[in-house]
Amino acid sequence: MDKHASSPKIVRDVLRRHRLTLKKSLGQNFLIDENILRKIVDAADLTKDSYVLEIGPGAGALTQLLADRAKKVIAIEIDRRLEPVLAETLSGFPNCLIHFGDVLKMDLAGTIADDCPEGTPLTVAANLPYYVTTPILMKLLTGGLPIRTIVIMIQKEVADRLEAKPGQKSYGSLSIAVQYMADPKIIMTVPKTVFVPRPNVDSAVIRLDVRDQRKVKVEDEAFFFKLIKASFAQRRKTLMNNLMNNLYSKREKEKLLKALEAAAIDPERRGETLTIEEFARLSNVLNRRMDGF
């Protein structure tokens, strides 16, 4: 196919020819603005040596632009009905490899190992379905993959949460979990008018640079995440109340107060006021000393 598959006419024509209707249940909203697609690719800083993982290529509009810049594009698509569409739109791009399946159920590390030389740094670029943004992102960040950069189009509200700082309305457990592993930066806001079909909300392109080392040192990562989740269980409640209601029993109240004191954190503060460094300090104190109080 000579033209890039990013105009409304091309997208509609190719879907009509293959007698396809888009499924709302799969979060299928195809981006049709080539200028925005190019900005996503620009944000990924690709070179001719780059290996790219794309999740949800759809009709292949972003895939084509990625393939123009990268050495290889590995795309994962859940909707097998799109196989003939992608065969058509990507026919001129031999450096594209399509896998059909659910990224959340796939052995992603094994798939990447089969398609890339061992140890090759990987860039992720994708227009993610809104309903599975968080589980996909967490799988990418926690799966031990050689990912260096993630550039994704997601719901604007979620992008705000990823980038949020302590004290901001959007700051929460997702903000901390992601910032613990990566440095997020919103690149641009994207209006709902540039999608087919049009979603109900605006979107944003966000870039996440995966850290070589975690932002803070925690002795028990699983407990750290459990502590954060408990601290934000009810946003209006104090840190002490949330921890007592969601992590500890009433008989442990005095021990918890001593642990908070040892971590130099006021029990009357709310979780959304704590920095990631404070959560790490509290996690380490609770993990190491709770039984000793």
Sequence and secondary structure as in RCSB ss.txt:
>XXXX:A:sequence
MDKHASSPKIVRDVLRRHRLTLKKSLGQNFLIDENILRKIVDAADLTKDSYVLEIGPGAGALTQLLADRAKKVIA
IEIDRRLEPVLAETLSGFPNCLIHFGDVLKMDLAGTIADDCPEGTPLTVAANLPYYVTTPILMKLLTGGLPIRTI
VIMIQKEVADRLEAKPGQKSYGSLSIAVQYMADPKIIMTVPKTVFVPRPNVDSAVIRLDVRDQRKVKVEDEAFFF
KLIKASFAQRRKTLMNNLMNNLYSKREKEKLLKALEAAAIDPERRGETLTIEEFARLSNVLNRRMDGF
>XXXX:A:secstr
  S TTSHHHHHHHHHHTT    GGGT  EE  HHHHHHHHHHTT  TT EEEEE  TTSHHHHHHHHHSSEEEE
EES GGGHHHHHHHTTT TTEEEEES TTTS HHHHHHHHS TT  EEEEEE  GGGHHHHHHHHHHS   EEEE
EEEEEHHHHHHHH  TTSTT SHHHHHHHHHEEEEEEEEE GGGEES  SS EEEEEEEE SS SS  S HHHHH
HHHHHHTSSTTS HHHHHHHHTS GGGHHHHHHHHHHTT  TTS GGG  HHHHHHHHHHHHHHGGG 
